[in-house]
Amino acid sequence: MRRHEFEPGKIVVGLIFLGGCAMYLAMAAGLWHFPAYALLPAMGMGFIAAGLVSSLAFGIRRRGRGRDPEER
């Protein structure tokens, strides 16, 4: 089976969605109260962070390709 590349941006997006779900579950259970519209800017900032992580990982991966072709 062929291995896939590690993509940390997808991990960040998944954690953002899990955090948003946890916030809504806490609000539904009555443990935490916040305005529902507050999640949208937080999700937007999380997507920006995921994009930055993805571009950083791409830059690191691209920079490391030309060094030693025998490692792959």
Secondary structure per residue as TSV (DSSP state, phi and psi in degrees):
chain	resnum	aa	ss	phi	psi
A	1	M	-	360.0	135.1
A	2	R	-	-78.4	134.8
A	3	R	-	-83.0	146.1
A	4	H	-	-95.9	164.2
A	5	E	-	-78.0	150.4
A	6	F	-	-76.3	126.5
A	7	E	-	-123.9	94.8
A	8	P	H	-69.2	-21.8
A	9	G	H	-62.7	-36.2
A	10	K	H	-68.8	-33.1
A	11	I	H	-66.1	-42.4
A	12	V	H	-63.1	-44.3
A	13	V	H	-62.3	-41.8
A	14	G	H	-61.9	-41.6
A	15	L	H	-66.3	-34.7
A	16	I	H	-64.7	-45.6
A	17	F	H	-64.2	-41.4
A	18	L	H	-63.4	-38.8
A	19	G	H	-65.1	-41.1
A	20	G	H	-64.3	-40.5
A	21	C	H	-64.8	-40.6
A	22	A	H	-64.8	-36.7
A	23	M	H	-64.1	-45.1
A	24	Y	H	-67.8	-37.0
A	25	L	H	-65.0	-40.4
A	26	A	H	-65.3	-36.9
A	27	M	H	-69.0	-39.9
A	28	A	H	-67.5	-32.8
A	29	A	H	-81.7	-9.0
A	30	G	T	84.2	12.9
A	31	L	S	-84.0	-24.6
A	32	W	-	-148.4	135.9
A	33	H	-	-119.6	127.7
A	34	F	-	-151.0	155.9
A	35	P	-	-68.4	137.5
A	36	A	G	-63.0	-31.0
A	37	Y	G	-73.2	-10.7
A	38	A	G	-70.9	-19.6
A	39	L	H	-73.8	-30.0
A	40	L	H	-61.4	-49.5
A	41	P	H	-64.0	-34.7
A	42	A	H	-65.0	-41.2
A	43	M	H	-65.8	-39.8
A	44	G	H	-61.4	-44.2
A	45	M	H	-65.5	-34.1
A	46	G	H	-66.3	-39.1
A	47	F	H	-66.7	-35.4
A	48	I	H	-64.3	-42.9
A	49	A	H	-62.7	-39.7
A	50	A	H	-65.1	-38.2
A	51	G	H	-64.6	-40.2
A	52	L	H	-65.4	-40.6
A	53	V	H	-64.2	-42.0
A	54	S	H	-64.2	-43.0
A	55	S	H	-68.8	-34.9
A	56	L	H	-65.9	-43.2
A	57	A	H	-64.3	-39.0
A	58	F	H	-63.7	-42.9
A	59	G	H	-63.4	-40.6
A	60	I	H	-67.1	-42.1
A	61	R	H	-65.3	-40.9
A	62	R	H	-68.1	-37.9
A	63	R	H	-68.7	-33.0
A	64	G	H	-82.9	-7.9
A	65	R	T	-70.2	-36.0
A	66	G	T	-84.9	0.6
A	67	R	T	-78.4	-62.6
A	68	D	-	-136.3	104.9
A	69	P	G	-70.4	-16.0
A	70	E	G	-78.0	-14.3
A	71	E	G	-72.1	-25.2
A	72	R	-	-87.3	360.0
